[in-house]
Amino acid sequence: MAAFQPSLECDNISNIHSEQTDSDLIQKTDERYRETLPNLPKGKGWITEHLVQYQGFWLTPNAALKNLMWVQDHFKPRPTDIFLASFPKSGTTWLKALIFATVNRTRYGFADHPLLTTGPHDCFPFLDAHFQEKDRSRFDLDRFPSPRLLSIHIPYILLPNSMTDHQSCRFVYICRDPKDVLVSKWLFLNKLRPKDLPPISLEEAFELFCQGISHYGPFWDHVLGYWEGSLETPEKILFLKYEDLKKEPLVVVKRLGDFLGYPFSLEEESKGVVEEIVKLCSFENLSTLEVNKVSEQKFSKDTIIDNRHFFRKGKVGDWKTYLTTEMVERLDEITYEKLLGSGLVFGS
């Protein structure tokens, strides 16, 4: 399914590239990719044979690394761009729906809202998962109307200066207790492992996670990058915790509206618009929709995921069902040491 494009009036765009220019850009990135890949350290993969370490973070050697290089080399942000950033399995799907519904609340009614028939990942596509040489027509950023809603797993320090230095575009980052991230990531990626490979055990996933060897990991470096960025430029980066969103969704949604430049009026609040958005985007509602039970999401030519896999439980503290006492103690100790002095803490 092609990325959903809201029916907004397109801005005048002065930097539309010709097909030939596009091909030249892709070729330059491919050349850098081929020169760089053989020299990168390798670690065991969770769904692929291995991951590679690039500029301090672990990526799948094919799509993720190549797409990151494309973003670093060629992506041109607009002042109105809104980016949702996250470490994988931190509540991305839910927050995509909430942001999409908040930004577009005056354009769609709740009875026939696009989220009822279109998955959150199609309404709010991944910037770093669609730059495939033979597949770019389905993700033409120049034709996206403003504000563009784009999701990324890219660590903050790996983003190009054009994104981090631009004072107008905004980031919303969501993080989650690493114990829940680990369990959710392990269960999710085991569903995506090729059938000719045995499932990765929790023990093995735990060791890799602790070593930082996981998609876009180390987890702690990923989180700290955006945390420190939010402290330096709070007007540019809104840092959220999944646990806070679960506890007080109405409060967080109103914060989102204020931060993104779409504040809720007193009239909207009195009419229950915030409550309607939270209800529309709730796990209980989204997980029961036909589009999120039978449709699939294509992230690359080799990665096609059933939408239902994005809706497991959506609970806080599910790690208690899976992790041993020794695992919990070790992971908490690592987290304490990594975040010491940063001011960022997670509940135990």
FIZALUM-251284 format. One record per residue (C-alpha): x, y, z. Coordinates in steps of 0.02 Angstrom, whole numbers, plus 32768, in hexadecimal, padded with zeros to 4 digits. Example, Ala and Ser with C-alpha at 12.3 -4.5 7.8 and 13.67 -1.06 7.14 Angstrom:
# FIZALUM-251284
8267, 7F1F, 8186
82AC, 7FCB, 8165
***
This chain:
# FIZALUM-251284
8000, 8000, 8000
8044, 80AB, 7FD3
8061, 8129, 805C
7FC3, 8188, 8089
7FC7, 823E, 8055
7F49, 82B2, 80AB
7EE0, 831E, 8039
7F3B, 83C0, 805E
7F6D, 8441, 7FDD
801E, 8420, 7FA2
80A0, 84A7, 7FC3
80FE, 84F0, 7F31
819D, 848A, 7F2B
8236, 84D4, 7ED7
82A9, 843E, 7EE9
824D, 83B8, 7E85
82D3, 8348, 7E3C
82CE, 82FC, 7D90
82D3, 823F, 7D7F
8385, 824C, 7D3F
83BC, 82B1, 7DD7
8366, 8235, 7E49
83C5, 81A7, 7DF8
8469, 8204, 7E0C
8448, 821F, 7EC6
841D, 8169, 7EE0
84B9, 8134, 7E83
8529, 81A1, 7EF0
84DE, 8158, 7F8E
84F0, 80A8, 7F49
85A7, 80C8, 7F27
85C5, 8106, 7FD8
8565, 8072, 801A
85CC, 7FF3, 7FB8
866E, 8045, 7FEF
863C, 804D, 80A6
85E5, 7FA7, 80C4
867A, 7F2F, 80B9
86D8, 7F8F, 8141
864F, 7F92, 81C5
8653, 7F25, 8263
85D3, 7E99, 8266
8563, 7E58, 82EF
84DF, 7DCF, 82F7
843A, 7E01, 82AA
838E, 7DE7, 82F4
8333, 7DC6, 824F
83C5, 7DCE, 81D6
846A, 7D72, 81D8
84C2, 7E07, 8222
84BB, 7EC0, 824C
8544, 7F3D, 8225
8584, 7FC9, 8294
8580, 8071, 823E
85B4, 8111, 8297
8598, 80BD, 8340
84EE, 806C, 831E
84B6, 7FC2, 82DF
8451, 7FB6, 823E
8417, 7F32, 81C5
849B, 7F35, 813A
8421, 7F45, 80AA
8389, 7FB5, 80B9
83A9, 8011, 815D
845D, 8041, 8139
843E, 8073, 8085
83A3, 80D7, 80B1
83FF, 8130, 813F
8487, 8162, 80C5
8404, 81A6, 804E
83BA, 8210, 80D9
8467, 824D, 810E
8499, 8278, 805C
83FC, 82BB, 800A
8365, 82D7, 8079
8327, 838C, 807A
82B3, 83B5, 810B
822C, 8438, 8103
820E, 84B4, 8191
8162, 8466, 81AC
819E, 83B0, 81B7
816B, 834C, 8251
81D7, 82B6, 827D
81A6, 822C, 82F4
8248, 81DC, 8333
8256, 813E, 839A
82BC, 80A5, 83C1
8260, 800E, 8376
81D2, 7FC7, 83E1
81BC, 8060, 844E
8109, 808F, 8424
8125, 80D2, 8374
8083, 8090, 8328
8014, 80DC, 83AE
806A, 8186, 83AA
8060, 818B, 82ED
7FA4, 817C, 82F8
7F96, 8200, 8381
8001, 827F, 8325
7FA8, 8261, 827F
7EFD, 8275, 82D0
7F34, 8311, 8331
7F80, 836C, 829D
7EF0, 8341, 8227
7E5E, 834D, 82A1
7E07, 83DB, 8245
7E0D, 837E, 81A0
7DBD, 82D9, 81CB
7D28, 82A2, 822F
7D3B, 8215, 82AC
7CB3, 81AC, 8259
7D12, 819D, 81B4
7DC3, 81C2, 81EC
7E53, 8182, 817D
7E99, 8120, 8211
7DFE, 80B1, 820A
7E31, 806F, 8160
7EEB, 8097, 8153
7F73, 8056, 81C8
7FD8, 80D4, 822F
8077, 80A9, 81D0
8027, 80D9, 812B
7FE2, 817B, 8172
808C, 81A3, 81BF
8114, 814D, 8158
81C8, 8126, 818A
8244, 819C, 813A
82D2, 811F, 8152
8279, 8087, 810B
823C, 80B6, 805D
82D1, 80EC, 7FF6
82DB, 8055, 7F84
832A, 8073, 7EDA
829B, 801E, 7E7B
8211, 8058, 7EEE
8225, 8114, 7F02
8188, 8142, 7EA0
811C, 8107, 7F31
8173, 817B, 7FAC
8190, 821E, 7F50
81B7, 8298, 7FDC
81B2, 832E, 7F69
80FA, 830D, 7F48
80CA, 82F9, 7FFF
8060, 838B, 803C
8094, 83ED, 80D6
80A0, 83CA, 8162
80F9, 8329, 8136
80E9, 82A8, 81C1
8183, 8238, 81BA
81BD, 81B2, 8233
8272, 8182, 8255
82D5, 8106, 82BD
8377, 815E, 8291
83E1, 8191, 8329
83E7, 824C, 8343
84A4, 825B, 832D
8498, 8203, 8283
841B, 827F, 823C
845D, 82FD, 81BE
8478, 83B0, 81F7
83EC, 83E5, 8183
8373, 8390, 81FB
83C2, 83B3, 82A4
83F2, 8469, 8282
834F, 849C, 8231
82F1, 8500, 82B5
8243, 84EA, 826D
822A, 8430, 8253
81FC, 83D2, 82F1
821E, 8328, 833E
81B3, 82C3, 83B4
8218, 8238, 8406
81CB, 81A9, 8467
822E, 8134, 84D7
81FF, 809F, 8542
8244, 8039, 85D1
82CF, 7FD0, 8581
828D, 7F30, 85D2
81E8, 7F42, 8574
8246, 7F76, 84D6
82B1, 7ED9, 84DD
821D, 7E63, 84F4
81B2, 7EB9, 8470
8244, 7EBD, 83F5
826D, 7E05, 8411
81BA, 7DCB, 83F8
81A0, 7E3C, 8361
8240, 7E11, 8304
822A, 7D56, 8320
818C, 7D65, 82B8
81F3, 7DB0, 822B
8283, 7D34, 822D
8290, 7CCD, 818D
823E, 7C24, 81A0
82E2, 7BCB, 817C
832F, 7C18, 8219
8306, 7BDB, 82C9
82B7, 7C5A, 8340
8332, 7CC3, 83A0
8329, 7C97, 8459
8301, 7D19, 84DE
83AA, 7CF7, 852E
8405, 7D1D, 848C
839C, 7DB7, 8469
83BD, 7DF2, 851B
8479, 7DE3, 8507
8479, 7E3E, 8460
840B, 7EC9, 84A5
847C, 7EE0, 853C
8512, 7EED, 84C7
84B6, 7F70, 8462
84AC, 7EFF, 83C9
83FA, 7F1A, 838E
83A6, 7F7C, 8304
83D7, 8034, 8319
8429, 8008, 83BE
8475, 801E, 843B
83CD, 8049, 8488
8417, 80BE, 850B
847D, 8123, 848E
83E2, 8135, 8421
8378, 8176, 84B0
83FF, 81E9, 84F5
841A, 823A, 844C
8368, 827A, 8444
835F, 829B, 84FF
83F6, 830D, 84F9
83B4, 835E, 845B
830F, 8383, 84B1
836A, 83D6, 8542
83CE, 8444, 84CB
833C, 8471, 8458
8297, 844C, 84B2
8239, 84B3, 8430
8275, 8439, 83AA
826E, 838F, 8400
81E0, 8351, 846E
821C, 82BC, 84D5
8193, 8245, 850E
818C, 81A3, 8571
8118, 8116, 853F
80EB, 80FA, 85F5
80B0, 81AF, 8608
8049, 819F, 8569
7FF5, 8103, 85AE
7FD4, 8155, 8656
7F93, 81FE, 861A
7F6C, 81F7, 855E
7EFD, 8292, 8563
7F87, 82FB, 85B2
8009, 82BF, 8534
7F98, 82DB, 849E
7F7B, 838F, 84D5
8038, 83A3, 84E7
804C, 8361, 8437
7FD0, 83E0, 83F4
8029, 8470, 844A
80D7, 8439, 8415
80AB, 8417, 835F
8051, 84BC, 8348
7FA2, 8471, 834A
7F64, 84A0, 83F8
7EB7, 8469, 842E
7E3E, 84F8, 844A
7DD0, 8501, 84E4
7D3C, 84DC, 8474
7D8E, 843F, 8431
7DB6, 8405, 84E0
7D05, 8425, 851B
7CC2, 83C1, 8488
7D31, 832D, 84B5
7DA0, 8333, 841B
7E3A, 82FB, 847D
7DD9, 8267, 84C4
7D9D, 8238, 8415
7E4F, 8237, 83D3
7E8A, 81CA, 8462
7DF8, 8154, 8447
7E14, 814A, 838A
7ECD, 8125, 83A1
7EBE, 80AE, 8433
7F08, 8000, 842B
7E5C, 7FB8, 8447
7E16, 8012, 83AF
7EA8, 8009, 8334
7ECE, 7F52, 8355
7E1C, 7F1E, 8328
7E14, 7F7A, 8281
7E14, 7F0F, 81E5
7EA6, 7F6F, 8197
7F12, 7F48, 822F
7EE3, 7E90, 8230
7EF3, 7E5B, 817A
7F5C, 7EDD, 811E
8018, 7EE2, 8113
809F, 7F67, 8115
812D, 7F69, 8098
81C9, 7FBA, 80E0
823F, 7F7C, 8059
8240, 7EF9, 7FD0
827B, 7E79, 8050
8217, 7EB4, 80E7
815A, 7EA0, 80E3
8102, 7E9C, 818C
804E, 7E71, 81B5
7FFC, 7F06, 820A
7FBB, 7E94, 8294
806D, 7E7A, 82D2
8073, 7F31, 8306
7FE7, 7F13, 8383
801A, 7E95, 8409
7FE9, 7ED2, 84B7
801C, 7F87, 84C9
8035, 7F72, 8585
80B2, 7FB8, 8600
8118, 7F38, 8662
80F9, 7EA0, 85F5
81B2, 7E78, 860C
8184, 7E2B, 86B4
8139, 7D98, 8655
81DB, 7D6F, 85FB
8279, 7DAE, 8652
82D0, 7D54, 86E1
8304, 7DAF, 877F
83B9, 7DA7, 8746
838C, 7DF4, 869D
832B, 7E80, 86EF
83B8, 7EA9, 8767
843B, 7EAB, 86DE
83D3, 7F15, 8667
83A5, 7F90, 86F0
845C, 7F9F, 8721
8491, 7FC2, 866D
8407, 8043, 865B
8439, 8099, 86FE
84EF, 80A3, 86C9
84CA, 80DF, 8618
8451, 8167, 864E
84AF, 819E, 86EA
84BC, 825A, 86F1
8448, 8277, 865D
83AC, 829C, 86C3
834B, 8217, 8665
8303, 8186, 86C9
8290, 80F4, 86A8
821D, 80A1, 8726
825A, 7FF9, 8766
***
